[in-house]
Amino acid sequence: MKSVDGLLIVLMILPVTADARGTHCPRYPQDNINNIEYEISLARQHHNQHRIDGLKQALAGIQRQCSRSKVTRAAPHPASP
């Protein structure tokens, strides 16, 4: 019974770790890009170079993982209530 429980735990954790590695394109990549660019502008206003560097690295990661066609063809946001 312990081996079954262990297997279930591994199967539940596996998808989470795959997402944590960042090997996929986010569902709304353009929103992520816009948010990161906004955060970069705020970090520039506060002269926070360390934050700027980290955000640029995050932005490069999204752009690397999501082709331009995926960004422009991303599904629209669901309607807000």
All heavy atoms as an XYZ file, in Angstrom:
631
protein
N       0.824     -1.199      0.000
C       0.000      0.000      0.000
C       0.862      1.256      0.000
O       0.504      2.233     -0.630
C      -0.927     -0.037      1.223
C      -2.011      0.976      1.181
S      -3.096      0.654     -0.211
C      -4.332      1.832      0.081
N       2.011      1.200      0.694
C       2.895      2.359      0.728
C       3.437      2.686     -0.661
O       3.586      3.852     -1.001
C       4.050      2.131      1.696
C       3.658      2.212      3.138
C       4.874      2.073      4.024
C       4.459      2.110      5.480
N       5.619      2.017      6.365
N       3.726      1.670     -1.443
C       4.259      1.920     -2.789
C       3.212      2.590     -3.676
O       3.538      3.436     -4.502
C       4.756      0.629     -3.425
O       3.692     -0.285     -3.573
N       1.945      2.232     -3.502
C       0.870      2.865     -4.266
C       0.742      4.329     -3.865
O       0.611      5.209     -4.717
C      -0.467      2.115     -4.066
C      -1.600      2.871     -4.716
C      -0.377      0.699     -4.614
N       0.805      4.601     -2.561
C       0.740      5.984     -2.088
C       1.920      6.787     -2.622
O       1.772      7.934     -3.057
C       0.724      6.040     -0.563
C      -0.577      5.505      0.020
O      -1.578      5.438     -0.719
O      -0.579      5.151      1.220
N       3.097      6.192     -2.592
C       4.287      6.864     -3.111
C       4.167      7.170     -4.590
O       4.540      8.251     -5.050
N       3.639      6.208     -5.343
C       3.453      6.408     -6.771
C       2.451      7.523     -7.040
O       2.663      8.362     -7.921
C       2.983      5.105     -7.421
C       2.753      5.149     -8.930
C       4.046      5.495     -9.655
C       2.211      3.830     -9.417
N       1.385      7.564     -6.287
C       0.391      8.631     -6.463
C       0.995      9.995     -6.170
O       0.721     10.967     -6.883
C      -0.822      8.378     -5.563
C      -1.726      7.224     -5.989
C      -2.815      6.991     -4.951
C      -2.340      7.499     -7.342
N       1.803     10.083     -5.146
C       2.442     11.360     -4.815
C       3.365     11.800     -5.942
O       3.350     12.958     -6.362
C       3.196     11.253     -3.474
C       2.184     11.131     -2.331
C       4.106     12.452     -3.260
C       2.798     10.827     -0.991
N       4.153     10.878     -6.465
C       5.061     11.202     -7.565
C       4.272     11.657     -8.789
O       4.625     12.640     -9.439
C       5.958      9.991     -7.907
C       6.706     10.215     -9.210
C       6.920      9.712     -6.779
N       3.193     10.977     -9.101
C       2.393     11.351    -10.266
C       1.708     12.702    -10.085
O       1.462     13.406    -11.059
C       1.359     10.263    -10.571
C       1.937      8.946    -11.092
C       0.833      7.907    -11.247
C       2.668      9.146    -12.403
N       1.411     13.064     -8.855
C       0.797     14.370     -8.594
C       1.838     15.482     -8.653
O       1.540     16.595     -9.077
C       0.082     14.370     -7.247
C      -1.171     13.534     -7.258
S      -2.005     13.277     -5.672
C      -1.497     14.557     -4.621
N       3.060     15.205     -8.248
C       4.103     16.224     -8.208
C       4.725     16.447     -9.582
O       5.136     17.546     -9.906
C       5.184     15.835     -7.181
C       4.604     15.910     -5.773
C       6.410     16.724     -7.287
C       5.536     15.406     -4.703
N       4.766     15.443    -10.413
C       5.423     15.518    -11.705
C       4.952     16.694    -12.566
O       5.777     17.449    -13.073
C       5.236     14.193    -12.447
C       6.286     13.845    -13.472
C       7.653     13.740    -12.818
C       5.936     12.535    -14.141
N       3.647     16.906    -12.758
C       3.227     18.049    -13.568
C       3.630     19.387    -12.956
O       3.939     20.320    -13.675
C       1.705     17.926    -13.624
C       1.403     16.526    -13.268
C       2.519     16.070    -12.380
N       3.655     19.473    -11.649
C       4.033     20.722    -10.984
C       5.493     21.029    -11.258
O       5.856     22.167    -11.547
C       3.760     20.632     -9.463
C       4.287     21.845     -8.736
C       2.276     20.448     -9.215
N       6.350     20.021    -11.177
C       7.768     20.257    -11.423
C       8.022     20.576    -12.882
O       8.920     21.345    -13.192
C       8.624     19.048    -10.987
O       8.172     17.893    -11.680
C       8.555     18.819     -9.504
N       7.257     20.025    -13.788
C       7.420     20.364    -15.204
C       7.082     21.828    -15.435
O       7.767     22.520    -16.185
C       6.540     19.469    -16.060
N       6.033     22.333    -14.790
C       5.682     23.739    -14.912
C       6.742     24.627    -14.270
O       7.038     25.699    -14.763
C       4.330     24.021    -14.267
C       3.163     23.506    -15.099
O       3.390     23.192    -16.288
O       2.061     23.411    -14.561
N       7.302     24.191    -13.169
C       8.288     24.995    -12.455
C       9.563     25.169    -13.271
O      10.252     26.163    -13.126
C       8.608     24.342    -11.109
N       9.863     24.214    -14.134
C      11.068     24.328    -14.957
C      10.893     25.373    -16.044
O      11.854     25.806    -16.653
C      11.405     22.998    -15.607
C      11.899     21.972    -14.643
C      12.312     20.735    -15.358
N      11.285     20.378    -16.344
C      11.326     19.300    -17.085
N      12.323     18.471    -16.983
N      10.365     19.034    -17.941
N       9.693     25.781    -16.326
C       9.461     26.801    -17.334
C       9.679     26.303    -18.755
O      10.224     27.010    -19.575
N       9.270     25.100    -19.039
C       9.488     24.534    -20.363
C       8.275     24.706    -21.261
O       8.170     24.029    -22.265
C       9.822     23.036    -20.244
O       8.737     22.383    -19.589
C      11.103     22.816    -19.489
N       7.378     25.582    -20.925
C       6.195     25.772    -21.750
C       5.928     27.262    -21.913
O       6.430     28.084    -21.177
C       4.991     25.089    -21.117
C       4.502     25.790    -19.889
N       5.170     25.738    -18.691
C       3.428     26.588    -19.688
C       4.509     26.473    -17.803
N       3.457     26.988    -18.382
N       5.145     27.561    -22.887
C       4.739     28.938    -23.135
C       3.506     29.223    -22.276
O       2.574     28.424    -22.256
C       4.410     29.091    -24.611
S       4.007     30.768    -25.105
N       3.466     30.339    -21.549
C       2.295     30.650    -20.732
C       1.026     30.767    -21.581
O       1.094     30.997    -22.784
C       2.627     32.004    -20.105
C       4.043     32.265    -20.379
C       4.482     31.372    -21.481
N      -0.111     30.631    -20.924
C      -1.378     30.653    -21.652
C      -1.613     31.999    -22.335
O      -2.103     32.064    -23.452
C      -2.515     30.347    -20.687
C      -3.839     30.251    -21.400
C      -4.881     29.664    -20.534
N      -6.118     29.549    -21.293
C      -7.244     29.175    -20.785
N      -7.306     28.840    -19.517
N      -8.317     29.097    -21.513
N      -1.280     33.088    -21.673
C      -1.425     34.435    -22.238
C      -0.056     35.108    -22.233
O       0.207     35.979    -21.411
C      -2.432     35.248    -21.434
C      -3.805     34.615    -21.404
C      -4.287     34.023    -20.252
C      -4.594     34.608    -22.536
C      -5.536     33.429    -20.229
C      -5.848     34.016    -22.521
C      -6.310     33.434    -21.368
O      -7.540     32.850    -21.345
N       0.836     34.729    -23.145
C       2.198     35.255    -23.101
C       2.273     36.764    -23.273
O       3.123     37.410    -22.667
C       2.900     34.526    -24.239
C       1.818     34.062    -25.145
C       0.630     33.829    -24.262
N       1.405     37.348    -24.070
C       1.474     38.793    -24.275
C       1.186     39.538    -22.978
O       1.803     40.561    -22.708
C       0.514     39.241    -25.383
C       0.716     40.689    -25.793
C       2.120     40.948    -26.325
O       2.603     40.228    -27.193
N       2.780     41.963    -25.804
N       0.288     39.022    -22.157
C       0.019     39.642    -20.859
C       1.257     39.578    -19.974
O       1.598     40.537    -19.300
C      -1.144     38.958    -20.146
C      -2.485     39.291    -20.773
O      -2.541     40.225    -21.598
O      -3.465     38.609    -20.441
N       1.932     38.423    -19.983
C       3.145     38.294    -19.186
C       4.204     39.261    -19.677
O       4.884     39.903    -18.866
C       3.681     36.867    -19.257
C       2.820     35.893    -18.501
O       1.763     36.240    -18.012
N       3.264     34.655    -18.402
N       4.350     39.383    -20.989
C       5.327     40.307    -21.554
C       4.986     41.735    -21.148
O       5.863     42.491    -20.723
C       5.386     40.145    -23.084
C       6.024     38.791    -23.438
C       6.139     41.289    -23.735
C       5.907     38.415    -24.895
N       3.724     42.107    -21.263
C       3.309     43.462    -20.885
C       3.564     43.730    -19.405
O       4.025     44.815    -19.030
C       1.834     43.688    -21.205
C       1.558     43.707    -22.690
O       2.456     43.883    -23.505
N       0.306     43.498    -23.053
N       3.246     42.758    -18.548
C       3.469     42.928    -17.112
C       4.945     43.084    -16.787
O       5.317     43.935    -15.971
C       2.887     41.748    -16.326
C       1.375     41.739    -16.335
O       0.738     42.765    -16.550
N       0.792     40.580    -16.115
N       5.776     42.277    -17.425
C       7.216     42.363    -17.169
C       7.766     43.695    -17.659
O       8.574     44.334    -16.975
C       7.958     41.174    -17.810
C       7.591     39.877    -17.077
C       9.464     41.396    -17.785
C       8.090     38.621    -17.749
N       7.327     44.142    -18.822
C       7.786     45.431    -19.336
C       7.365     46.572    -18.409
O       8.127     47.514    -18.176
C       7.271     45.653    -20.753
C       7.971     44.774    -21.766
C       7.374     44.841    -23.152
O       6.227     45.318    -23.320
O       8.067     44.394    -24.093
N       6.171     46.486    -17.851
C       5.709     47.493    -16.891
C       6.585     47.475    -15.633
O       6.994     48.510    -15.129
C       4.244     47.242    -16.538
C       3.733     48.151    -15.448
C       3.510     49.507    -15.701
C       3.493     47.664    -14.170
C       3.053     50.350    -14.693
C       3.032     48.502    -13.174
C       2.818     49.839    -13.434
O       2.366     50.670    -12.433
N       6.877     46.265    -15.139
C       7.723     46.145    -13.959
C       9.133     46.670    -14.223
O       9.751     47.269    -13.349
C       7.785     44.685    -13.484
C       6.487     44.168    -12.904
C       6.104     44.834    -11.596
O       7.000     45.198    -10.814
O       4.899     44.988    -11.352
N       9.632     46.475    -15.440
C      10.946     47.019    -15.806
C      10.908     48.540    -15.747
O      11.841     49.178    -15.235
C      11.385     46.523    -17.203
C      11.743     45.040    -17.149
C      12.569     47.339    -17.727
C      12.001     44.401    -18.509
N       9.825     49.138    -16.250
C       9.730     50.607    -16.212
C       9.693     51.120    -14.773
O      10.306     52.152    -14.465
C       8.516     51.094    -17.004
O       7.308     50.785    -16.340
N       9.008     50.402    -13.893
C       8.988     50.802    -12.484
C      10.370     50.663    -11.854
O      10.807     51.549    -11.092
C       7.982     49.958    -11.693
C       6.511     50.171    -11.996
C       5.653     49.221    -11.157
C       6.108     51.610    -11.730
N      11.050     49.575    -12.169
C      12.398     49.367    -11.619
C      13.353     50.445    -12.120
O      14.227     50.901    -11.366
C      12.898     47.977    -11.998
N      13.197     50.874    -13.368
C      14.040     51.962    -13.905
C      13.777     53.261    -13.153
O      14.712     54.017    -12.865
C      13.784     52.150    -15.388
C      14.455     51.109    -16.232
C      14.373     51.436    -17.707
N      15.101     50.436    -18.467
C      14.646     49.838    -19.558
N      13.456     50.163    -20.026
N      15.363     48.936    -20.176
N      12.514     53.535    -12.849
C      12.175     54.760    -12.109
C      12.839     54.787    -10.745
O      13.188     55.861    -10.234
C      10.660     54.879    -11.938
C       9.921     55.190    -13.212
C       8.406     55.162    -13.012
O       7.909     54.969    -11.912
N       7.672     55.352    -14.100
N      13.007     53.600    -10.154
C      13.600     53.503     -8.820
C      15.084     53.138     -8.873
O      15.686     52.862     -7.829
C      12.831     52.470     -7.986
C      11.422     52.873     -7.719
N      11.075     53.792     -6.771
C      10.256     52.500     -8.326
C       9.770     53.975     -6.771
N       9.246     53.203     -7.710
N      15.662     53.141    -10.082
C      17.089     52.855    -10.271
C      17.493     51.527     -9.628
O      18.541     51.427     -8.998
C      17.951     54.007     -9.736
C      17.541     55.344    -10.263
N      17.769     55.721    -11.560
C      16.873     56.370     -9.676
C      17.283     56.933    -11.758
N      16.730     57.353    -10.633
N      16.655     50.522     -9.793
C      16.896     49.208     -9.206
C      17.450     48.282    -10.286
O      16.720     47.518    -10.915
C      15.599     48.657     -8.615
C      15.806     47.395     -7.829
O      16.824     46.735     -7.954
N      14.812     47.038     -7.023
N      18.774     48.355    -10.506
C      19.399     47.611    -11.588
C      19.289     46.105    -11.396
O      19.108     45.363    -12.367
C      20.869     48.017    -11.733
C      21.525     47.466    -12.983
C      20.839     47.941    -14.260
O      20.545     49.119    -14.416
N      20.572     47.021    -15.175
N      19.375     45.638    -10.171
C      19.256     44.198     -9.919
C      17.884     43.681    -10.360
O      17.775     42.639    -10.996
C      19.498     43.910     -8.434
C      19.445     42.464     -8.081
N      20.414     41.575     -8.482
C      18.526     41.739     -7.389
C      20.105     40.369     -8.033
N      18.962     40.442     -7.366
N      16.856     44.437    -10.047
C      15.489     44.057    -10.461
C      15.350     44.114    -11.977
O      14.737     43.246    -12.586
C      14.485     44.987     -9.772
C      13.053     44.764    -10.147
C      12.362     43.909     -9.143
N      10.925     43.905     -9.398
C      10.238     42.800     -9.559
N      10.827     41.635     -9.425
N       8.953     42.847     -9.807
N      15.914     45.153    -12.591
C      15.859     45.286    -14.049
C      16.509     44.077    -14.708
O      15.960     43.495    -15.645
C      16.545     46.590    -14.501
C      15.755     47.812    -14.022
C      16.709     46.626    -16.019
C      16.493     49.126    -14.186
N      17.680     43.689    -14.220
C      18.388     42.543    -14.793
C      17.563     41.264    -14.681
O      17.477     40.482    -15.634
C      19.742     42.354    -14.107
C      20.700     43.503    -14.378
O      20.477     44.265    -15.346
O      21.673     43.648    -13.603
N      16.951     41.039    -13.527
C      16.135     39.843    -13.338
C      14.911     39.838    -14.229
O      14.549     38.808    -14.811
N      14.269     40.985    -14.363
C      13.077     41.081    -15.212
C      13.429     40.897    -16.685
O      12.684     40.269    -17.439
C      12.367     42.414    -14.991
C      11.668     42.553    -13.636
C      11.297     44.004    -13.369
C      10.432     41.666    -13.586
N      14.572     41.438    -17.091
C      15.004     41.248    -18.478
C      15.287     39.776    -18.758
O      14.999     39.278    -19.842
C      16.248     42.088    -18.773
C      15.936     43.553    -18.977
C      17.189     44.315    -19.359
C      16.882     45.757    -19.652
N      18.097     46.508    -20.042
N      15.826     39.095    -17.779
C      16.077     37.662    -17.937
C      14.752     36.907    -18.065
O      14.619     36.008    -18.903
C      16.882     37.148    -16.747
C      17.329     35.731    -16.883
C      18.212     35.308    -15.721
O      18.307     35.988    -14.704
N      18.858     34.161    -15.871
N      13.761     37.281    -17.262
C      12.442     36.649    -17.346
C      11.793     36.938    -18.704
O      11.199     36.045    -19.323
C      11.544     37.146    -16.219
N      11.918     38.163    -19.166
C      11.354     38.546    -20.457
C      12.010     37.760    -21.593
O      11.327     37.248    -22.480
C      11.536     40.049    -20.672
C      10.941     40.652    -21.934
C       9.439     40.440    -21.979
C      11.273     42.133    -22.012
N      13.315     37.618    -21.533
C      14.030     36.846    -22.554
C      13.586     35.385    -22.544
O      13.458     34.761    -23.598
C      15.536     36.948    -22.333
N      13.316     34.846    -21.359
C      12.855     33.466    -21.258
C      11.507     33.263    -21.905
O      11.288     32.278    -22.622
N      10.597     34.178    -21.671
C       9.270     34.066    -22.294
C       9.392     34.194    -23.804
O       8.795     33.426    -24.560
C       8.306     35.131    -21.734
C       7.951     34.805    -20.294
C       7.037     35.215    -22.580
C       7.110     35.851    -19.625
N      10.185     35.165    -24.246
C      10.333     35.363    -25.687
C      11.027     34.174    -26.347
O      10.728     33.828    -27.478
C      11.089     36.660    -25.958
C      10.274     37.870    -25.581
C      11.060     39.157    -25.620
O      12.280     39.171    -25.483
N      10.357     40.264    -25.798
N      11.935     33.544    -25.636
C      12.644     32.384    -26.172
C      11.698     31.181    -26.291
O      11.759     30.421    -27.237
C      13.838     32.058    -25.269
C      14.695     30.924    -25.737
C      15.931     30.729    -24.862
N      15.623     30.607    -23.446
C      15.946     31.516    -22.518
N      16.562     32.633    -22.847
N      15.641     31.322    -21.250
N      10.806     31.012    -25.320
C       9.931     29.844    -25.291
C       8.679     30.009    -26.135
O       8.044     29.032    -26.497
C       9.540     29.517    -23.853
C      10.715     29.037    -23.050
C      10.368     28.837    -21.597
O       9.206     28.862    -21.238
N      11.368     28.649    -20.769
N       8.317     31.215    -26.415
C       7.092     31.465    -27.173
C       7.460     32.135    -28.489
O       7.947     33.254    -28.508
C       6.155     32.384    -26.397
S       5.704     31.749    -24.790
N       7.220     31.445    -29.560
C       7.513     32.029    -30.863
C       6.629     33.255    -31.065
O       5.602     33.428    -30.421
C       7.275     31.015    -31.966
O       5.894     30.754    -32.083
N       7.023     34.092    -31.975
C       6.256     35.312    -32.242
C       4.827     34.960    -32.660
O       3.888     35.636    -32.293
C       6.947     36.111    -33.339
C       6.523     37.532    -33.377
C       7.021     38.200    -32.110
N       6.638     39.596    -32.124
C       6.244     40.243    -31.057
N       6.152     39.645    -29.911
N       5.935     41.506    -31.114
N       4.662     33.877    -33.385
C       3.323     33.511    -33.826
C       2.446     33.104    -32.646
O       1.263     33.384    -32.620
C       3.373     32.377    -34.842
O       3.963     31.231    -34.267
N       3.021     32.449    -31.641
C       2.241     32.069    -30.459
C       1.813     33.309    -29.693
O       0.718     33.369    -29.162
C       3.056     31.169    -29.538
C       3.145     29.744    -29.989
C       3.864     28.929    -28.941
C       4.035     27.504    -29.381
N       4.801     26.721    -28.421
N       2.699     34.303    -29.632
C       2.368     35.526    -28.897
C       1.239     36.264    -29.587
O       0.289     36.703    -28.956
C       3.615     36.436    -28.769
C       3.237     37.790    -28.201
C       4.666     35.773    -27.895
N       1.307     36.387    -30.900
C       0.282     37.153    -31.607
C      -1.013     36.376    -31.783
O      -2.071     36.957    -31.922
C       0.792     37.609    -32.992
O       1.204     36.461    -33.724
C       1.939     38.569    -32.847
N      -0.934     35.027    -31.755
C      -2.137     34.226    -31.927
C      -2.676     33.697    -30.610
O      -3.521     32.826    -30.600
C      -1.855     33.042    -32.853
C      -1.654     33.439    -34.279
C      -1.468     32.231    -35.134
N      -0.237     31.547    -34.722
C      -0.006     30.265    -34.895
N      -0.898     29.491    -35.455
N       1.135     29.720    -34.510
N      -2.188     34.208    -29.493
C      -2.630     33.704    -28.192
C      -4.136     33.918    -28.051
O      -4.701     34.870    -28.573
C      -1.898     34.429    -27.077
N      -4.745     33.023    -27.336
C      -6.188     33.104    -27.124
C      -6.532     34.388    -26.366
O      -5.785     34.805    -25.482
C      -6.652     31.890    -26.335
N      -7.630     35.005    -26.694
C      -8.029     36.210    -25.968
C      -8.414     35.870    -24.536
O      -8.731     34.732    -24.211
C      -9.240     36.722    -26.741
C      -9.755     35.532    -27.467
C      -8.579     34.623    -27.711
N      -8.360     36.887    -23.691
C      -8.750     36.699    -22.304
C     -10.214     36.299    -22.209
O     -11.037     36.754    -22.989
C      -8.607     38.017    -21.535
C      -7.332     38.131    -20.825
N      -6.897     37.228    -19.901
C      -6.373     39.073    -20.876
C      -5.752     37.605    -19.418
N      -5.396     38.724    -20.015
N     -10.546     35.451    -21.244
C     -11.962     35.192    -21.007
C     -12.634     36.485    -20.545
O     -11.987     37.333    -19.938
C     -11.970     34.126    -19.920
C     -10.589     34.017    -19.418
C      -9.672     34.709    -20.370
N     -13.873     36.607    -20.838
C     -14.602     37.828    -20.458
C     -14.625     37.994    -18.962
O     -14.822     37.045    -18.196
C     -16.033     37.762    -21.001
N     -14.373     39.204    -18.510
C     -14.408     39.499    -17.076
C     -15.844     39.671    -16.627
O     -16.654     40.242    -17.346
C     -13.626     40.778    -16.785
O     -12.291     40.613    -17.149
N     -16.175     39.203    -15.426
C     -17.553     39.366    -14.956
C     -17.871     40.783    -14.618
O     -17.132     41.609    -14.387
C     -17.628     38.495    -13.695
C     -16.250     38.078    -13.367
C     -15.378     38.422    -14.520
